[in-house]
Amino acid sequence: MRGVVYIVPAVLVACAPTGGQLEKTELLDMMRSLATENLGLTPITCADAAFRRDPTNACYAAPYSADEFMTKAETLLTSKGFSSVTGWRDDYGVASTAVQYRGTPQRIGMYYARPTSFWDQPRYAELRALKAQGQVMVSVSETDPAERAE
């Protein structure tokens, strides 16, 4: 079975302004473009209710493994001006990272969930139909998490 990838939308990096900060919607548009055009992910309806509630989250089916996703995403994001905030963490069946785009205060979370027994449920039908190896979810925070803690 192939996986699904969730990614939050964003504007093409090539179209992004070089100076100043991007708005959340611009980051979302950029991530959508990178997910589909550069990472080969297929947009899907988010299987998890928590991700469906927030329209700034995006979900994708991944046609390749978590290891391959981490390698491809890391290479692409670095080449497009993103920097790692947390590095990759891979445990409990989910590979995740947080990145930042060229000094913007928002954080972009990326999650790759491997197939589990839950994929037998109806809400995962789209992933099964696409023969996804994983599900990718992307979210963009409004502000720097450090600022929210103050």
C-alpha positions in Angstrom: 0.0 0.0 0.0 1.4 3.5 -0.8 1.4 6.4 1.7 -0.4 9.7 1.9 1.3 13.0 2.5 -0.4 16.1 4.1 1.1 19.4 3.2 -0.1 22.9 3.9 -0.5 25.2 0.9 1.9 28.0 -0.1 3.1 30.2 -3.1 5.8 29.1 -5.5 9.2 30.0 -4.1 10.1 31.5 -7.5 7.1 33.8 -7.2 7.8 34.8 -3.6 9.1 38.2 -2.8 12.8 38.3 -2.0 12.5 41.0 0.6 10.2 41.4 3.6 8.0 38.7 5.2 5.4 36.5 3.6 1.8 36.3 4.8 0.5 33.0 6.0 -1.6 32.5 2.9 1.5 33.1 0.7 3.4 30.4 2.6 0.4 28.1 2.2 0.3 28.6 -1.5 4.0 28.0 -1.8 3.8 24.8 0.1 0.9 23.5 -2.1 3.0 24.2 -5.2 6.1 22.5 -3.8 4.1 19.5 -2.7 2.4 18.8 -6.0 4.9 20.2 -8.6 8.2 19.3 -6.9 7.5 16.4 -4.5 4.9 14.6 -6.7 2.3 14.4 -4.0 -1.4 14.1 -4.8 -3.8 16.4 -2.9 -6.5 14.6 -0.9 -9.2 15.3 1.7 -7.6 15.1 5.1 -8.5 11.8 6.7 -8.1 13.2 10.2 -10.9 15.5 11.5 -8.4 17.8 13.3 -6.8 18.6 10.0 -10.0 19.0 8.1 -11.3 21.7 10.6 -8.5 24.1 9.6 -8.6 25.2 6.0 -4.9 26.2 6.2 -3.9 22.6 6.5 -3.3 20.5 3.5 -3.1 16.7 3.0 -1.5 14.6 0.4 -1.0 11.0 -0.7 2.6 10.1 -1.0 3.7 7.6 -3.7 6.9 6.7 -1.8 8.2 5.7 1.6 8.8 8.0 4.6 12.6 7.7 4.2 12.3 8.8 0.6 9.9 11.6 1.5 12.3 13.0 4.2 15.2 12.9 1.8 13.3 14.6 -1.0 11.7 17.2 1.2 14.9 18.1 3.0 16.8 18.6 -0.3 14.0 20.6 -1.9 13.2 22.8 1.1 16.9 23.6 1.6 17.3 24.6 -2.0 14.3 26.9 -1.8 15.5 28.9 1.2 13.8 27.0 4.1 15.8 26.2 7.2 15.1 23.5 9.8 13.7 24.5 13.1 13.5 21.0 14.7 15.2 18.6 12.4 13.4 15.3 11.5 11.9 13.1 14.2 10.7 9.6 13.2 8.8 7.7 15.8 5.4 6.1 16.5 4.9 5.6 12.7 5.1 9.4 11.9 8.1 11.3 10.5 7.9 15.0 11.2 9.8 18.3 11.0 9.3 22.0 11.4 10.8 24.5 9.0 11.0 28.2 8.5 11.1 30.2 5.3 13.7 32.9 5.0 13.2 34.3 8.4 9.5 34.6 8.4 8.0 34.1 11.9 5.7 31.3 10.9 6.6 27.7 11.3 5.6 25.1 8.8 5.0 21.6 10.2 5.3 18.6 7.9 4.1 15.1 8.9 4.4 11.8 7.1 2.2 9.1 8.5 2.7 5.5 7.5 -0.2 3.2 6.9 -1.7 1.7 10.0 -4.7 -0.6 10.8 -6.8 2.6 10.8 -6.4 2.8 7.0 -9.1 0.1 6.9 -11.6 2.8 8.0 -13.8 4.6 5.4 -12.1 7.9 6.0 -8.9 6.5 4.5 -10.5 5.2 1.3 -8.9 7.9 -0.8 -5.5 6.8 0.4 -6.2 3.2 -0.3 -7.6 4.0 -3.8 -4.4 5.9 -4.6 -2.3 3.0 -3.3 -0.4 5.6 -1.2 2.6 4.6 0.9 2.0 7.4 3.3 -0.1 10.4 4.2 1.6 13.8 4.3 0.1 16.7 6.3 1.3 20.3 6.3 0.4 23.1 8.6 1.5 26.7 9.0 1.5 28.5 12.3 0.4 32.1 12.6 3.5 33.2 14.6 6.7 32.1 16.0 6.0 29.5 18.7 8.5 31.3 21.0 6.3 34.4 20.9 3.2 32.5 21.8 4.9 31.2 25.0 5.4 34.8 26.3 
